[in-house]
């Protein structure tokens, strides 16, 4: 019985996953070069979004998607309107609405059947003590249109989670003889990735030195998260997996080790072990 994540049954499926990874790898490099994304404009964003998604019982992929979509929306909105005071005032007044609508879009992308309703968004807005504005269903629809227009209707986001899933399969396929000891690896990876999001600013500050040098490298993040997770689950495999992933992803092993150390230094390892 196979103990891999994707249950690959033949070589054609393996080749397909390799092709998917190469496409993701290329897009990731392009996004990193273009400077798309980067660190979060609002450092509290991941914590806020994760909490909302947990309250609404959304799947794991939805919470990461919502964070990345809102971050992309915020970055582009600020770049386009930073010199227009009235536009920035609107953004501040509607920030809670934008966050909830972004979560709603994420819920649609993960499962349209379980998409968050407009009534649920209004109820959450009403629970916010500091929320003085009253929003209606048309406001929610308008906010969704604004978000979609700002990101140029590009909802195909490559997430570190997507790359991580593929690399986990390749890792377990590479270490079939050690598959039993890596049974909890994915769960640990998700915990480390969540902590990375919550502490991203501190981790990138340690890694890059200053905010102006920050850049988003999704492959580097995914590889480093897996290396940290392997270190927690079975440290005896850490060097082998780090070497394997660094070579497969064509990333500098020393950079991976540096980022991995910065992640460990800035998260509570006991909470994910």
N, C-alpha and C positions, 0 to 999 in steps of 0.2 A: 504493500500500500504506500502510495506517495504521501509524504508529509510536507510537500511544498505548498505555498499559499495559493498558487493559481491552478494546481492540478493539471499540469501540462501532460497530455497523453501521447504526443508524437512530435517529431522533429519540425513539422510544418508550423505547429503552434509556437514552438520555441523560436523559430525564425521570425514569426510574426511579432512576437514580443520584443525581439532584438530590433526589428524595424521601428516599432513604436518608440522604443527607448531612444534610438538614433534621432527620430523626429523631435522628441522632447528635448534631447540634448542640444540639438541645433537651435531650437526656439529659445531655450534657456540662455545659451550663449549670446543670442541676438538681443534678448531683453536686458541682459547684464551690460552689454556694450552700449545699448541705447540709454541705459540708466532708468529704465522703467521700474516703477515700484520703489525699492529702497526701504529705508527704515520708516517706521510709522510716524506720521505727522503728529498724531495724538498717541503718546506712549501708553495711555490707559485703554486704548481701543481694543486690543485682544482680550483683556480682562472683561470689558463691558460686553463684547460680542459673545465670548464663551459663556458668560453667565446667562445671557438672553437665550442662547441656543440650548443650554442645559434646562432652563425653565420651560422652554417650548418643546423639549424632548426631540431635538433634531439630531440626525446622525453626525458622526464625527466629521465626515467630509464637508458637511454643510457649514460647520463652524469655521473651518480653515478657509473655505471659499468665501464666506461672508466677510471675514477679516481682510482678505486680499482684494476683494471687489471694492469694499469701502475705502481701503487705503489707496487704490488706484483712482477711484472717483475723487477723493479728497485732494490727492496730489495734482490731478489735472484741473480740478476746479480752482484751487489756489493759484496755480500757475497762470490760468487764464484771467482770473478776476482779482488778483492780489492788489491791483492799483485802483480798484473800484470799491469804494467804501460801502456803498449801499448793497452791493452783491455779497460782500463779506459779512455784513450785518444780517442779511437774509440767511446765509449759511449758518451762522451762529444760532439764530433763532430757531432754525429748522433742523439742527444737528441730530436731535433725538429722533425726529421723524425719518431723516435720511438713514440713520443706523438701522432702525427697525425695518424700513423698506428694503434695505440691502439684505438683511436677514431673510425677509420674505422672498426676495429673488433667489437667494441661496437655497431656500426650502423648495422652490419650484425646480431649480436645477437638479436637486438630489432626488426629488420624488414629487411630481406634480399632484399626485393623488393626496399627498399629505402636506400640501402647501399651506402656509399660514394665511389665514383669512384677514380681510381688511378690518373686520370687527375685532379680531384679536389684537391687531396693531393699535387700534383706537383705545382698547381697554388697557393696554400696557402704557400708552401715553398718558392716560388719565390717572394712572397710579403714580406717576412721577410728581413728587411734591413740588419741585421747582419748575414744573412745566406750566407756564401761565397761558400759552397759546392754546386755542381749541382747534383741533384738526378734524376734518371730515373725510369721507370716502373719496370725494373728488381731489382733496389735497394729497391723499395717498397715491392716487393714480398719477397726478401731476409730478409728484416727487419721483415716482418710478420712471416716468418719461425723462425727467431731468438727469437722473443717474445714467440711464441708457444713452442719452444723447452725449453726455460728458465723456463716457468711455467709448464713444463711437459705435455703440451697439456690439462691442466686442466682448462677449461673455465667455469666450474660450480662454480660460486662464490656466496656465500651467502652474500647479502648486508644488511645493516641496513634497507634499504628501503623495502626489502622483508619481514623482520620480522615486520616492522612497519605497513605494509599493513594488515597483519593478525591480529596483535594486535588491530588495529583500528576497524576491523570488530568485534572482540570479545568485545571491549569496547562499541561499539554502540549497539551490541546485549544485553549486560549487562544493558545498560541504555536506553532501548527502549522508556521509557516515557520521556526522555530528548533529544530524537533524533533531534527534531527541533532546539534546541539551539546549537547542534553540527554540524549544516549543513556545516560550513566552516572549520571544524576541520582538514580534510585531507589537504586542501590547506595551512592552517597554519602550519601543521606538515612538509610539504615539504619545506616551507620557513625556518623554524627553522632548519631542517636537513641540508639544503644548507648552512646556516650560521654556523652550527656546523662544516661542512667540511672546510669552509674558515678560521675558527678560532680554528681548532682542536688542534694545538700545544699549544696555549695559554690556552685553556680549560683543556687539559691534564696536563699542567704544574701546574695549580691551583689545580687540583684534585689529582694528584699523587706526586707532589712535585718536581720531577726531571726526565729528559728524560730516564734515565736507568731503571726507574720503570714503564714506559709506557707499557700498554698492551691493546690489542683490545678486548673488550667485546661487541659484536654486540647487544645482548639482552639488556644489561644495557643501551647502547646508545639509542636503539629504545624506551624503556620504558621512559627514561628521556626526550627524545624529545617530546613524547606524553604528558607527564606531563607538560612540559613547554608550549606546544601548548594549552592545556586545561586551564592552568593558564591565557593565553592571551585571549582565547575565552570566557570562563566562569569560573572564579576563584572559584565560589561556589561549583563546581564539582571536584575541584583539589584533595582534600583529599580522596574522595570516589574512584576516578579513580586510584590514586596512590596506595591506599591500594589493590584495585582489581588486578592491573597489577603486583604489587610486589608479591602478593600471587600466582597468576597464573604462573608467570615466575620464582618463587623461587629465587628471588633476594632480597637483604637486602634493606628494605625501606629507612633506613637512608643513605645508599650509593646512592640510587636513588635521594633522596632529595639533597644530597651534590653535585652530578653531575648536577642536574637540576639548582641549584643555581649558579654553576660555568658557566653553559651555559648562563643563564640570564645575569650574570655579564660581559660576554665577547661578547655578540651580541647586536645589536641595536634592542631592542624589538619593538620600534615604527615602524620599517621598515617592520615587519611581522604581525603587529596587524591590 
